[in-house]
Structure formats: C-alpha cells, structure tokens
Amino acid sequence: MRPADWLPEAGAALGLRTFPIPLPLPAVRFGMAWHPRTDADPGHRWFRDHLAATVRAAAAPGTS
C-alpha cells in the first residue's frame, strides 16, 4: 500500500494537508541487508523474496 492510498484520509482525520512537491526528485533506490547466518535460512529467504517482489510490483510503471 502506497502512502497516496491512505494519506488523504489519515491526514484529514488529523487535520493535516498535503501539497505537491514543487521540484523534480530522483528515484529512490532501496536495498536489503541481513546477517550472513540467515542467508541460507529457507524462511528468511522466502521472506526476502516476497518482500522484494511486493516492492517491485508496487514500483512498477502503471501502478500509481
């Protein structure tokens, strides 16, 4: 879920207003880091894979 999906309602409930950013911003790059001992852990690998897929899907063109 992107902030644009929930921010208008949450902001209104708190009496806040939002404004467009008045300048172009570069894309933000994200990364993940974990302790080496969890690198081969199946559960941790599953979580990392699903988290990465979810972020990629949310950042894909046409999902705004």
Residue pairs with C-beta under 8 A, 6 or more apart in sequence:
2 58
2 64
4 64
7 18
8 18
10 16
11 17
11 18
30 55
32 48
32 51
32 52
34 44
34 48
38 44
39 45
57 63
